[in-house]
Amino acid sequence: MPREEGRSGRLMQERDLRYFLAGRLVSEVGSRISREGLPIAAILQLGTGALGVSALAAATQLPGILLSAHAGAFTDRVRRRPLLIALDLSRFVLLLSVPVLSFLHLLALWQLLVLSLLVAGIGFAYQIADQAYLPALVGRHRLEEGNRLVYAAGAVGETAGPAAMGVLVQLLGAPLAIGFDALSNLVSALSLSAIRRPEPALAAPGDGASPPKASQGLRVVLRHPVLRPLATVLAVSQLFGGAFAALYELYVLRSLHLGALALGLLVTLGGIGSLISAGISQRLVRRLGLGRTLALSLLASGVIGLLVPAAGGGFWLAFLALAAAQLCGDLSGTLYEINEVVLRQGITPDAWLGRVNGGMQFFGGLFGLVGTLVFGLAASFLGTHGALWIASAGNLALALWFLGTAVARVEAPSLNAAAFRDAT
């Protein structure tokens, strides 16, 4: 078994991590093809309005409510790498059905809604297991570096994926483009299969102890002094983020009339911002501390987000405002996400990682679904522009609240099993 010890900064020299990241990179590019392609096809080809697009976005949030807590408990009962492989293969089969049904002239909007629901459910379970698996792959002392590399792969996907989506949809049509996303999941499964490092043995429950339960993850997230503020930020940001999930494409294409090419470029700029954040995260944490980095990056996201509803005044002024929001907003947002995961993983014992991740995903999915539906409905009365103003102001208020929490003053994560016993 490879030694867990090693100097920070040399993680990429390890064979298993290279396989892990290679599969992740291909999968991240592929997932953006489906993520961006489905709503664009609904808007431009089917003429779907705000409520219809909101329903499509809601289908990606509902599984987070129904499955996340149970998926977290299940993750703590099994080895994580085989679970990740099975989930990748499941997505491969589901997504491959789109070009097949299209070829047979059987594809319809309701099928895309069902597909979005199922693929999103697998995605929630995958993220839970993936974040639980990383500490075993890289070692707890290298979580910050490992997460930076994972988010860098995601940033490359955010940069290259939308551009690939635009080209593939233009040349082949949306169904065949989604077929490329299916193949990316097969590549990810094969890459995970090539990893040789064994996982630690599963912790056996003590005498009289019951197997991990879904409710335990929810309870510990609500009671733990660090996890509770992190869950609050996730839930409220997903609530207001539901406005952007439901309305951003509609806002760019219909309200501002910027076109699909401009939309693809904007999303690509967001990926560039995320890639930059992965490169500077470690230096900021060393200079500011973990808590201050979280607080300031969340505040920057809140301020920069106001540029989205403020965009206007002609094509170039609107595009430049949204470009700045995408580049700087994704930079600061990814800074928060990287270090939030580092803190969460760092304070959570291995045996609890699945349930904690599942509990967090549950609250994020619940409030994300509510936000998607509420802001989709609000846009029918207030307009897309008004709904986005409310959501942007809400995100800024959340950041100001977080500045006053104890988490904003945390210097580094500290593993404390007693805190988990107390919280349950």
Phi, psi and omega in degrees: 000130180301145179291142178285333182290151177170155181282139177299144181097350180250016184297323182292348177282349182275129185303313184297321179292325178297318176297316180302313183287328178296314177296320179297317182299312180296318180295320180296319177297314182297320183296330179290333178298314179286319183300315182274328186289323183296308180293327178296317178297320180295321183285309189275327184263326183256354179068028183291138178265196187299317182292321179294317178293324177297321178296320178295319178292323180296327179297337177274349182259329185304318180299333178297330178280316188282329192244333194302311183298319179290322177296324177296316178295319179296321179300326179282357179258346187231169173286140191281324184294312176301326178295317179299319179297315179298321179292320176300315181294326177295317178295323178303312182294315182297312183290329179294339179293336183295305178296329179294311179296323178296318179298325181273002180060040180243001185283135180220168183298320181298329178291323177294324177295316178295318179298317178301320179297311183290315181294323178295321178299316176296322180296319177298313180297323180295315181297321178298310182292324181296315180290334176282333183279327187303316179303326178288331182280319187252344185092143184296328183287352180238027181296321181297314180293318179298316179292325176299318180292320178297315180290331175295319176298319176297324179292322176297319177298320179293332180278310185275328185301308180299323178295317177297320178301313181300316181293313183294317179296322180293319185273322190244343187093158185298318182300314179291327176298319179294332174300327176294324175296321177302313180296328180296327177289327175295318177299318179299316179298318179294323179294318177295325180294336182278351180289133184260337185295122180287150175280153174300153179298145178294138179288126179280139178295147180291176181303125178079357181280143179271160177297163178304138181241152181300321184296334181294321179295318179295318183293316184291326177295321181286334186258337185288135187293337178263317183294327182299310176296324178296319178293325178297315178298315180299314183295312184289322177294326175290326176301307180284332176294339176301331177296318181286323177299321183275328195241348189297312180298319179297319180297313182291317187277320186261314184283315183262346177056044181273337177093163184293324180297314179298321178298316178298320178294321180297315179296323178297319177299324175300319177297322178296318177299318178296322179295320177297318182297324178296331180280334185254354186302312185298318180294321179294318180296320179296325183276320188257337190093158185295313183296317180293324177298317177299312185295314183289325178291324177292321178295317178299320178299318181296318180292313183294329181298338179294341179294335183293303179289342179280350182296143179163189177083031181104167187303306189288323178295317179295316181296317181294322178296315179291326178297317178295320179296319181291312183295306184283326180292317177290328176299307182289323179296319179290326174303316178296313184297315179303310187281335173294317178293319177301314180295315181297313179294323185291331182264354187256126174299152183306318184294345182254356188300317181297313182293321178295314178298321178295319177297318178297316180296325179299310182293322177296317180293319180299307183287331176295319178295315178301315180297319180299315182288316182296313183285332172296319177289320180298326180296334178290335181256318184264347187088157179301319182298313181294320179297321180290328175297316180297315181296320181293318178296323178296319178296321178294318178297323177298317180297320179295322176297317184296331179302331182269001181275160178294332181297329180293351180246008178290134180272319183202153179290147180223122180288124184219093183295330181298323180297328179286322176296319180294323183288340180261000000 
